[in-house]
């Protein structure tokens, strides 16, 4: 968890006089289900946050290309969004990338080719889509998808490398991450056999830190909700970090509180405590 200062009011339970100045929301499993459907109760809860004058910031592993439709679906006012697990921060509308952190993917791609030669690999092109070693399962990636040679995938710095093997399991990919010995990068394991590799030290909390600095919001005044392993740093960092009930155990352990499952209204239930 974050420092005691950032969590200052949770030793004896939530401070009834506290209201978040910024609400950071993961998308998949937090705002929409895994079919991409947003419940009306989620939309209504977000509108109450906005009506109270607090900021709403999407904070997601999705690319900005795949984040923008959710921004529009929620009818958010012009503002910030954190995408690509913190490697990309934008303001919208109009779309403007204000932070983009990249790394050289060569070492990662070489190791994946050695230890997981049958895995699918993609490198992100911000605001465009992905270059891929081969086609991913339908719905996995959004935007313009371009097949590329290994040399083309290595040709320039990127914000993210995605490794995917539909025939493997999450434990397989946890083992793969250990086997790869990933140094100089950050990585996140998804619900499926999915490995997101980001620049070193970059995650949702670093992106939110950039946003908070621009808005003049202290981290202890941030409420963050998420359900994935890529939310762990964000939940630890925020003044109040809340895991959706469907989250893996390690995500719940990183949070200050656990709300109900997504299908049972976990996100609007938590927001209703404050707005």
N, C-alpha and C positions, 0 to 999 in steps of 0.2 A: 504493500500500500504506500501511498504518498506520505510525506512528512506529517508529523503530528500537527504542525501549523496548518497545513492544507486540509487536514481532517479535523480541525479543532473542535467542531460541534457535534461529533458523533460518539464521543465516549459514553454519554448517557442517553443516546438516541438523538434524532434530528431536532435541531433548534426550530421551534414553531415559528420564529420570526424570520427565518432564512427563506429567501427565494432566489433561485438560480438567476444569474444575469445572462448566462449562456447555456444552452442545452445542445450537447453534441450527440448526434444520433447516427449509429451504424445503420445500414440500409437492409441488407438481406437477413431475414430472421428477426429484425427489430422494427422496421417500418413496413416491409412487405414479406409475404411468405415466400417459400422457395419456388413457387410458381409465378412470383412477381405481383401478386395481388395485395393491395393495400386495404385493410378493413376501414370502414367509415369511422370507427371509433379512434383509430390512429390519426386520421386526417383531422378530426374534430379536436383531439387533444393538442396537436401541433398548432392549430389555429388559436387555442386558448393561450399557449405560450406566447405567440406573436402579439395577441391582444393585450397581454400583460406588459409588453415592451421589452421582453427578453429576446436575445438573439437565438436563432436556430441555425446550427451548422451541421451539415451532413459530413460525416467522417467515415470513410469507406475504403475497402480494398478495390472497389470498382475503379475503372478508368474514368476520367472526366466525361468522356463520350457516353458512358453508361450511367453516370451520375446525373447528368443534366435532365433526363426525363423525370427522375424522381423529384428534383428541385422544382420542375414545372408542375408536376402532379400535386405537390403540396402547396402550390401558389405562394411560394416563399418570396419575400420582397428582395430587391437587389442586395447581395451580400456575398459571403465567403462560403467556400466548400473545400473540404480536404479529401483528396482522392488518391488512388494508387498507394494506399497504406501510408500516407504522409509525404510521399515523394513529390506530389503535385498539390499546390494550393492555388485556387482560382478565385476571382471575383466574377459575378454574373448577375444580371446581364449588363453590358455585353460580356462575352467570355474573354477573360484576360488571365493568363498564367502569371502569377506574381511570385511563385516559388517552384523551381523544378530542380530536383537533386538527382544526379545521374551517377553511374559507375560503369567501368569497363566490364562487359559481360564475358570476356574471353575465358578467364579461368573457370568460371562457373559452367559455361557451356562445354568446355573440355572435360570437366569432371563428370558432368551428366552423360556425355557421350561415352565415357569410360565405364561408369557404374550403372547407368540405366539407358542402354543404347536403344531400347524400344519405346522410351518415353517421348511424348510430344513436347515440343518446346516452343515458346512464343516470347518475343520481345516487344515491349509496348512502344507505340509511336503516339505521343501525347496529342490528344485532340483529333486523332485520325483513326487509330485502330491498332492492329498488331501485325508483325511479321511472324510467320509460323513455319516450323519445319515440315508440318503436314496438317491437314484439317483436324480441328478439335471437334468433339461432340457438339451437336446442334445446341445453341443457346449458351455455351460456355463463355464465349467471347463476343464482344460487341464492337461495332464499327467496321471499318474497311479491313478485311483479312487478306493478306498477301503471302503466298508461299515464297519462301526464301531459301537459298543455299546456306550451308554452315558458314561460309565466308561472309555472306551478306548479313547473317544474324550477328556476327562478330564485328561488323564494320564500323560501328559507332557507339558511343556511350548511350546507355538506356536508363530509364527510371525503374524498370522492373523486368525480371525474367520469370515466366510462368512455366512450371514443369508439371505435366499431367499424364497420368497413365490410367485410362478407364478400367484396365484389367487388374489394377492393384488396389490395396486397401489403405486406410489411414495408417495402421501400424506399419505397413510396408514403407510408407513415405516418411514416417517418423524415423525408421531405421535408415532410410536412404539419406535423410538430412544428416544423421550422425556419420554415415559412411562417407559422404561428400566432404566432411571436415570443412564446412563453409567458414572461411575467415575473411574479414574485410567486408562482409555484407550482413544484412539482417534477413531472417527468413520466417515465414509463417505457414503453418500447416492448416489446410482447410478441412471441411467436413468430409469431402471426398478425397480421392488420391490426387491432391492438388498442393503444390509447393510454390509459394510466392517468394521471390528473392528480391530484396530491395537494397539500396545503398546502406552502408554501415551506419548504425545508430539512427536510422530513419524509421519512424513508425507513426501511428496516428497521433500520439501525444506530441511529437515534435511539430507536426503540421498544425495542431491546435494551439501549440505555444506561439507559433507565428501569428495565427489569427488573433489570439488574445492580446498579444503585444500591440497589434494594429488597432484593436478596438478598445484598449485600455481596461481589459477585464482580468482580474486576478484568477488564478487557477482554482482557488478555494471557492470561487463563485460559479464554478462550472459543474453542471450535472451531466454525466455521460452515461449512455445506455448502449449495450452491445451484447452479442451472444457468441462471438467467435474467438479463436485463439489470437487473431490479429487485433483484438480489442484489449488484450491484457494490459499493455502499457498505458493505454488511454484510461482504463478503469482505475488503475493504480494512481495515475497522475491527477485526475479530476478531484475537486473537492468532495463530490459524491459520485462514486462509480457503481453502477447497478448492472448486474448480469440478468439477462432474460432467463427464465426458468429452464429453457431447453439447452442452455449452454453446457459445454463440457465441464467436468469438475474443476480443472485447473483454471478455467475462466471464473467460475464461481468463487474460488479461493482468492482470486485477485481483487474481487469486488468488495465494496462496503456492505452491499445488500444484494439480495436475489429476489426479483419479482416473480410473478407467475409466468407460466409458459406463454409463448406468443399467441397461440390459439385461444388462450383464456384471458387475453387482454393485458398481457404483461406490460407492454409499453404504455398504453393509456392509463393503466392502474397506477404506475409510478408517477406519471406526469400529473395525475389528478391529486397527488399529495401536495403539490406545490402551486398548481394553477387551476 
